[in-house]
């Protein structure tokens, strides 16, 4: 049996360490205007939010982006005409474009985002985030999903169930994020709006990290009713399930979902009811999204906190107090062996700390003041805040019956819904992670992260989980698989310093790793392959080497042993122009086969990245001798390779 590390891993929640100076930014990510079903002009809405202490707003109208020419008729209703008059007085006739016609008819052209954005935005002070509310449904149940920092209009898709409708639309957001390279995220809106979405529906989702635990619209039933649960109860159930499945935790948002800007009261959907406070290094979409995906925020309807509550396995609450206001701090969580959350502790104070113990799987805090909420969601509401949860890390149990696929490589595996676990459950024997050296720590991300998130270190995202899975499988990454499991690390930062940090980190896992010299290797369960920025000669000459090199076609014939350079990789477009339409040109096929033959003669495997996600292409790659199919579509490649002749 291969040597294994017997690790007793009970890692606490991989929340962000407070490493660098951060700013607090207040924002609302769910807002409507006359571009859809709101009752005021975008400029008036932005003016209100900016004047009332917000630093960012996502104007998220239904199934539309403010990029086209749009005229609206202004009805003769007194409130609609007064709304227009107020708009005209505020911005003046040189700004407002309108037409008056017969019978006192009135049409107004709504300003596009690119026309009014510069009027409001100020660096570090106010930001408008391009957003959309994907609005669709299933059998009469409304299903709405916001997209924050969307780049191109997404037209919502249907589906055969509530969960499938949500997943189909989430997948489009994920695809756009990958295609554009721009940070963006979907979040599930008001699940209890007409009680359309259950906790069980939300548990089925992939690539969903956010939902609205508080929404200010009067019809969304945040608190549930006598027979249906509220959003907080749903939140705890979802996170217990996600924790057990090895998924990142779901985070809770506070939003306005504002529609009404002229009339005010509990029966209207007004501004100022719910928001998020984000702890980020700067006021940009990337910094805000990085921070939120790292859990560096809390939701609020009025209570303000002095510092980021979560750090490691501890929640520390410090309330920014107001005169003559009292506070209760409640800690909710789930104990081991239980399926329901419970109140773990309550403190009538402005400061409190709660640390996870071995018997508590996850916990979050709720801070309740006695200050009545102005213009509340529901009469009797008081100002409140909700922290993001922390949890004990646990590895999911290995699936049974998984077939190991020696030719399957998970490209940018960290972008999967469950990094590493999805690849293992689909039988992949090779995964790839981009890393950035920041300080002395290696972080996994496509672009250099603006947040130092402990959950995203190479160790916490890959090495410790791999060690635990090998322990679970009695010395194998995949049960019954005797071949190497490749962890390809694509270094995005300077070659020598990144290699040195990586080598130091890998020493902790030495007994799991393939080790080697210039001429031979001693096989381990995991073979580390360094791609990207590589100090090739340094690695080739290293004694007691813990990793090998991902070569390029130009490295063939240079005398690098297979033990030093086991893989040759190149971008698909560097080798081929064929994208899967029609027959593959014979010259392309012969060129590729010759490259594969050259690699194989040196005992090396061949991989092409950025290849089309198309079974027709995969078939020709395998026929030509390409060893690894590099993919983001794990299930598609799995199914292809499991078909007769696929391997």
Secondary structure, DSSP 4 states (H G I P E B T S, - for coil): ----------PBP-PPP--S--EEEEEEEEE--TTTT-SS-HHHHHHHHHHTT-SEEEE--BT--TTS-EEEE--S-HHHHHHHHHHHHHH-TTT-EEEE-GGG-EEEEEPPHHHHHHHH-BTTTBEEEEEEEEEEEETTEEEEEEEET--S--PPP--SSHHHHHHHHHHHHHHHHHHH----EEEE--TTGGG---HHHHHT-SS--EEEEEE--TTS-TT--SSS--HHHHHHHHHHHHHHHTPPPPEEEEE--B--SSS-STTS--SSS-EEEEEESSSSHHHHHHHHHTT-EEEESS--BSS--EETTEEEEEB---TT--EEEEEEEEETT-SS-EEEEEESSSEEEEE--TTEEEEEEEEEEEEEPTT-SSTT-EEEEEPPPEEB--PPPPPTTPPPEEEEEETTGGGSTTTTHHHHHTTEEEEEEEEEEETTEEEE-SS--SS--GGGBHIIIIIHHHHHHHHHTTS-SSTT--SPEEEEEEE-S-HHHHHHHHHHHHGGGGGGB-EE-SS-EE--SEEEEEEES--HHHHHT-TTB--EEEE-GGGTTS---TTT--EEEEEHHHH----SSSSPPHHHHHHHHHHHHHHHHTT-EEEEES--S-HHHHHHHHHHT--EEEES-HHHHHHHHHSTTT-
